[in-house]
Amino acid sequence: HGREVRQVHSAAGGMGMVLQLSLAGEEEDAEGWTKKELSGYDGWGHDSSRKWNLAREADAFRAKWGAQAVTLQHRFYLHVDAQDNLWLSAEDGCEGYLAAAPPARPKVFGLF
């Protein structure tokens, strides 16, 4: 689970958007989906018909991203493309990859 978060001035990549991963519920994750996000989820619905900005109700979310952030909750999955990029994708087609890939981890004994 997670969110598409827009209007984030510190976002890498220069587009002001991030994909945030979280758990589905504030009890397990202070930045997790709110009760309203859980009850009103329609990931296959068109974005224009879905309820935006429900995450702003969570104190932890506002503290991290600010009250100006625009949000929409998503369920995500990870996949790797033909160029070996790791992508985070939502069921509605919203997706992104790391703005700057981390350096490759050195292999241990040439094996791992």
C-alpha positions in Angstrom: 0.0 0.0 0.0 1.1 3.6 -0.4 0.3 6.9 -1.9 1.0 9.2 -4.8 2.1 12.4 -3.2 2.3 15.6 -5.2 3.6 19.1 -4.5 6.6 17.9 -2.5 9.3 20.5 -3.0 12.1 18.2 -1.8 11.3 15.3 -4.2 14.2 13.9 -6.2 13.8 14.1 -9.9 12.5 17.7 -10.1 8.9 16.8 -10.7 7.6 17.4 -7.1 6.1 13.9 -6.8 6.9 10.9 -4.8 5.5 7.4 -4.4 5.2 6.6 -0.6 5.0 3.1 0.7 3.1 2.5 3.8 1.0 -0.1 5.6 -2.8 -0.2 5.3 -3.7 1.2 8.7 -2.5 3.8 11.2 -2.4 1.2 14.0 0.6 -0.5 12.4 2.2 2.5 10.7 1.9 6.1 11.8 2.0 7.1 8.1 -0.3 4.3 7.1 -3.7 4.6 5.4 -6.3 6.4 7.4 -9.7 4.7 8.1 -11.3 6.9 5.4 -8.6 5.8 2.9 -9.3 2.1 3.7 -13.1 2.4 3.6 -13.2 4.4 0.4 -10.6 2.7 -1.7 -11.3 2.3 -5.4 -8.0 1.6 -7.1 -9.5 0.7 -10.4 -11.7 3.8 -10.5 -10.7 6.8 -12.5 -8.7 9.3 -10.5 -11.2 12.1 -11.2 -13.9 10.0 -9.4 -11.8 9.1 -6.4 -11.6 11.0 -3.1 -8.2 12.8 -2.9 -6.3 14.1 0.1 -7.6 11.8 2.8 -4.1 11.3 4.1 -4.0 15.0 5.2 -6.1 14.0 8.2 -3.1 12.0 9.7 -0.8 14.0 11.9 2.3 11.9 10.9 1.6 12.5 7.2 1.2 16.3 7.5 4.4 16.4 9.6 6.4 14.6 7.0 5.0 16.1 3.7 3.2 19.3 4.8 -0.4 20.4 4.6 0.0 21.5 0.9 0.8 17.9 -0.3 -1.8 16.4 -2.7 -2.4 12.7 -2.2 -4.1 9.7 -3.5 -3.9 6.2 -2.0 -2.7 3.2 -4.1 -1.8 -0.4 -3.9 1.7 -1.0 -5.3 3.8 -3.8 -6.7 7.5 -4.0 -7.6 8.9 -5.1 -10.9 12.2 -5.0 -12.9 12.3 -3.8 -16.5 14.6 -5.0 -19.4 17.2 -2.4 -18.4 17.3 -3.7 -14.9 15.5 -0.7 -13.3 13.4 -1.5 -10.3 9.9 0.1 -10.7 7.2 0.8 -8.2 3.9 0.5 -9.9 0.3 1.1 -8.9 -2.6 -1.0 -10.2 -4.0 2.0 -12.1 -0.7 2.6 -14.1 0.9 5.2 -11.8 4.5 4.2 -11.6 8.0 5.4 -11.0 11.6 4.3 -10.4 14.4 5.7 -8.3 15.5 9.1 -9.4 19.1 8.2 -8.7 19.8 4.5 -8.4 21.9 3.5 -5.4 25.5 2.3 -6.2 25.8 -1.4 -6.8 26.6 -3.4 -3.7 30.0 -5.1 -3.9 29.9 -8.8 -4.1 31.1 -10.9 -1.1 33.8 -13.3 -2.2 32.6 -12.7 -5.8 29.5 -14.6 -5.2 26.7 -12.5 -3.6 
